Amino acid sequence: MSDEEPTVPIVCTDCETETRVPLSNVADALSRHNEGKHGGEEIAEVDPGLKDQLASLVAEDMGLFDDESTADS
C-alpha cells in the first residue's frame, strides 16, 4: 500500500487547464486559482465526472437509493 496522498483532478474551462492536487490541498488550490485568475468567481472545480461519481457513492452508502416505496408506508 502506498503512503502517497490521493490526488484529485481539478479543471478550469476558462483557462483550458487540468491538474491534479493532493486531496488535502483541493480547497486551497481552487480558492487560490479562482481568486488569482477569475476575481473569486468559482470557475475552476473538481472534475465534474468525479463529483458525480462521489455523489452517487455517498448517496448509495447513505441508503438514499433504497426502494422509495417504503417511504409511502
BELKA-V763776 format. One record per pair of residues at least 6 apart in sequence whose ideal C-beta (glycine too) atoms are under 6 Angstrom apart, sorted by sequence separation. I is the first residue (numbers start at 1). J is the second residue. If there is no record, write none. Layout:
# BELKA-V763776
i={I I}
j={J J}
This chain:
# BELKA-V763776
i={59 11 21 34 10 34 34 9 10 33 7 30 7 8 5 6 5 8 14 12 12 10 11 8 9}
j={65 18 29 42 19 43 44 20 21 44 20 44 22 23 22 23 23 26 43 43 44 44 47 46 47}
